[in-house]
Amino acid sequence: MEQAPPRRAAGTRGQAAGITEQAAGITEQAAGVTEQAAGITEQAAGVTEQATGVTEQAAGITEQAPLSKQQAPLTRNH
């Protein structure tokens, strides 16, 4: 008796090709997520930079405040 060629091999190859295609899609998605994360990190760095600038401005205003008080003329309300 002759044995029929196994059909499983063709099915398995098809499944392997499908899995490879899925893996490629997942890799592409992961690259997109990584790119988004890099963008978010860049935005966060910008926000931190802005916050530093605001803190510096606040420090400058605080430094000027005592001088303004000293320079203000003394007046009395009668």
C-alpha positions in Angstrom: 0.0 0.0 0.0 1.2 3.4 -0.9 0.9 6.2 1.6 -0.6 9.5 0.6 1.8 12.4 1.1 1.1 14.2 4.4 -1.1 17.2 4.0 0.0 18.5 7.3 3.2 19.9 6.0 1.5 22.3 3.6 -0.8 23.4 6.4 2.1 23.9 8.8 4.0 25.9 6.3 0.9 28.1 5.8 0.6 28.6 9.6 4.3 29.4 9.8 3.9 32.0 7.1 0.9 33.5 8.9 2.7 33.6 12.3 5.7 35.3 10.6 3.4 37.9 9.1 1.8 38.5 12.5 5.2 38.8 14.1 6.2 41.4 11.5 3.0 43.3 12.2 3.7 43.2 16.0 7.3 44.4 15.4 6.0 47.3 13.3 3.5 48.2 16.1 6.2 48.0 18.7 8.4 50.4 16.6 5.4 52.8 16.4 4.9 52.7 20.2 8.7 53.3 20.7 8.5 56.3 18.4 5.5 57.6 20.4 7.4 57.1 23.7 10.3 59.0 22.3 8.0 61.9 21.4 6.4 61.9 24.8 9.9 61.9 26.4 10.8 64.9 24.2 7.6 66.7 25.3 8.3 66.0 28.9 11.8 67.4 28.5 10.3 70.6 27.0 7.9 70.9 29.9 10.7 70.4 32.4 12.7 73.1 30.6 9.7 75.5 30.8 9.2 74.7 34.5 12.9 75.5 35.1 12.4 78.9 33.3 9.4 79.7 35.5 11.3 78.8 38.6 14.1 81.0 37.5 11.7 83.9 36.9 10.1 83.4 40.3 13.5 83.5 41.9 14.3 86.7 40.1 11.0 88.3 41.3 11.7 87.2 44.8 15.1 88.8 44.7 13.6 92.0 43.4 10.8 92.1 46.0 13.0 93.2 49.0 14.6 95.9 46.9 11.2 97.3 45.9 10.2 97.4 49.5 13.3 99.3 50.5 13.0 101.7 47.6 9.3 102.5 48.3 8.8 106.0 49.9 7.5 106.0 53.4 4.1 107.6 53.5 1.5 107.9 56.2 -2.2 108.0 55.7 -3.9 110.7 57.9 
